[in-house]
Amino acid sequence: MTVRKSERPAAGRLGKSAPGLGRTPGAGRTTPFAKSPTRTSKRPPSPDPAAARNFAATWPLFGDVAAPAFPAHPATTVHQLAPPSADLAALAGRAPLSETGKHSERQQQKLSGALGAEAPEWVRAASSLAAWLEERIARGSVEPVEQAAIARAWAAFCLGGATEPQILRVAHIVQRAHAAIRESPRGQQDLQAAFHAAAGVLHAALPSVIRQRMPLERVVYVVRRLREEADAWTAIVQGTTELLGWTDYARVHAATAIRAVLERSRAR
């Protein structure tokens, strides 16, 4: 089903950068582009224990609260949501859980919905999702696993807050950056300079609301990946996904879902 742009509600705004999960104000701030910028470490920053405990937290779903800046290192969000070491040790040592008939029946009911197989798939999916959401709205509360599911669905529906013109703009400049970096010189020293030069141009060309949240160091990382990708379309998809923050949303949602399941299984 195609949702017209005028019908799409506004998600968390891409502008107004604010500290991300577990970040302190001023940390990871984008620095002006220079000819010889400091190379980004391959190791992500250490996780903040306080942020890790708040595993049910999600990024703002609406524009009422300033959206966080994306981290310079792509793995930072996952590390910030890591469970305690004791929980990971317990997970490694526990016996695999068997899928019970109750679990299978519950999952089948959620996927099949109330409508019959003669209804179009999108109708069945929309009906099942609407019924599930209405039940929790009426209840007035959700479990962490359910909260994570709602955040995933909302971010997917609203494209992470990106508009269609912004998506097209980013895809266009990623395509140009990919073509340019693939034609760059092969020498190691020249190649490093080309990475940073291309990243500076790409970062400056981003829509302002996206540039405010996307550190220059992260754009250098994207350019390095573009260089390694021979296929133009794959490069466009991967680069656009990174620069719009969709991969960060995916990591946050996956981490919160897995963490919530671990917490719930431990409580049983």
N, C-alpha and C positions, 0 to 999 in steps of 0.2 A: 504494500500500500504506500502510495506517495503522499507525504504530508506537505502541503504547500507552505512556503516560507512564512506567510502571514499567519498560519495556524500554529506554528511552532512556538511554545512558550520560551521565555528567556531563562536559560540556565545560569549557573554561576558565571559572572562576567569574566571575560578573559583579561580585562584590565585591572587596575588598582592592585598591584602586586603587594603582597603581605608575606610575613614569615610563613614558611611551610610547616608541616608537621614536625615538631621537635626542633625547629630552627630558631635561633635567636635573631632579633632585629639586627640588620646589617650584615649578617652572615651570608656568604655566597653572593654578594652584590656584584652585578655586572660592572666590569671595569672598561674604560674606553679602549678601543682597539689600538694596538701599537704594533710596530714592525716586528718586535721580538717579544711577544707575550710569554709569560711563564707557562710552561707545559703543565697540563692538568694531570694530577696523579691518577694512576690506574686503580688505586684502592679507594673505595668510598669512605666518607667520614664515619667515625664510630657512632653507633646508634645512641640516641638519648633514652635512658631507661624510663623516664617519665612518659615520653611519647609512646614507647613500646607497650606500656601498661594500658594505655587507652586504645585498645585494639578495635573498639567499635566506632572510633572516630572516622568520619568521612569528610572530604572536602566540601565546601559550601555548595549546596544544590541550587540556590537562588542567588541573586545579586545583592541580597540584604547585607551580607558580610563580605568583606574583601577577600578575593580568592588568593591562595598562596602562590608564591613564585615557584616555578619548577626548579628542581635541584640541578646543579652543574653535572653531577654524576648520575646516570640513569638508575643505579641500584640503590640510591640513598633512601628512597621511600620504602623499599622492601626491608632494609636494615633497620629503619626506624620503627617498624611494626613487628620486629622479631620477638618471639616469646622468650621467656627466661631459659637459660641453659638447662635447668632442671626439667623443664617441660619437653625440650628436645631430646634429652636423654631418656625420659620416660617413653616418648614416642618410639624411639629406636628399640627399646627393650620390650615393648608390649606385644602381645600376640595379635595377629591381624584380626580385625573384626569381621564377622560373617554377616552377610546380607540376609536379614530375616524376612519372612513373608510379610510382616507388618510394614517394613520399610519399602518393600517392592510395591505393595498395594497402595501405599500412600503416594509414592512417586508416580505410579500409573494413573491414579486419580487426578493428580495435579497436571499431568501432561495431556490426558485425554479430554478433560473438561466435561461440562454438562451437555454440550451439543454432540450430535451424532456425526459419524464419519462422512455423511453426505454434505455437511457444511464445508465451505472453503477453509483451508488450513489457517489463513490469517484471521478468519472470524473465530475459529475455535481457540486460537492462541489469545486473541484480544479478549474474548469472553472469559477464559480461564484466568487470565491475568487480572482483569477487572474484578472478578468475584473474589480472588485472593486478596487484592488490595482493599476492597470494601469491607471484607471481614476484619481486617486488622485496623482499619479506620474506626469501625464500630467498636472494636475492643479497646482502642485508645492506647495500646502499647504494642511493642514488637520485641522479639528476641534479637540478640546481636546478629545471628545468622540471617534473620529476616530483614533487619535494617540494611545489612550489606547487599542483599538482593534488591531492595528498593533503590539503593544508590546506584547499583549497576544498571538497572533498567532505566532510571532517569537520565544518567549520563549518556547512555546509548541513544535514547530518544532525542535528547537535546544536542547530540554531537559534541559533548563536552563544552557547550557554550559557544562553539564556533558557528559563524554564519556562512552561508553558501559563497558570498563574495570573498570572504577570508580564506575559505578552503581552496577556491580557484586561484587566488593570489599566491598562496603558499605553494600549491602544486606547480604553478608556473615558474616561480623562482627556484624551486628545487630542481625542476627539469633543466633549467639553464645552468645551475651550479653543477649538476651531475655531468653535463656535457663538457663544461669547462675544466673540471677537475680530472676527468678522464683523459683530457688532452694535455695535462700538465707534464712538466719534465720528470724524468725518471730518477734523477740523482737524489739521494737521501736529503741533503741539505736544501736543495731547491724544492723538493717535495714538501718538506715541513713548512717552508715559507709560503708555498702555494696553498697548503691547508688553511693557514691563518688568514691569508689574503682573501681566499674564497669565503671563509666563514665571516669575515668582516663585512664583505659585500652582501652576503646572504642575510646576516643579522640586521643590517641597516635597511634592507628591502622588505623586511617583515611588516605586516600591519602593526601599527603602534601598540594596540592593546595586547597583541601577542608578544611583541618585542619587550614590553614591560615585564613580562613574566618569564621570558626565556633567556637565561644567561648566555653570554657570548661563548663561554667555555663549553656549554652544551652544544652549541652550533658547530664548534670545531669537531666535537665527537661525531656529529651527524655527517659533516663533510668527509671525515675519514671513512665512514661507512659507505658513503656514496662512491668514493674512489674504488672501493673493493667490489662494487656491484656492477656487472657488465650490462645487465638488462635494464633498459630505460624505464619501463613501466614499474618494475619492482623497486627501482630506486625512487621513483616518484611516490609510490605508496609508502615505503619505509620512511623516507625523509619527511613527507607531509605528516605522517602519523606521529613522528617524534616531535616535530616543531609545533604541532597543535596541542601537544601534551596528552594525546590519546594513549600512548604507551604508559605514561605515568598514571593515568586514571586506571588502566587495566591492571597495573601492578598493585596499586592501592586496593582496588576491589578484590583482586585475587588474594592478597595478603590478609585483608580483613575477613574474608570468607573462610580461609583456611584456619586463621587464628581463632575465629569464633567457633568453628567446629571442634578444634582441639580443646577449647575451654569447656564447651558443652559436654564433650565426651569425658573430660576429667571430673566433671561434677556428678556424673552418673555413678 
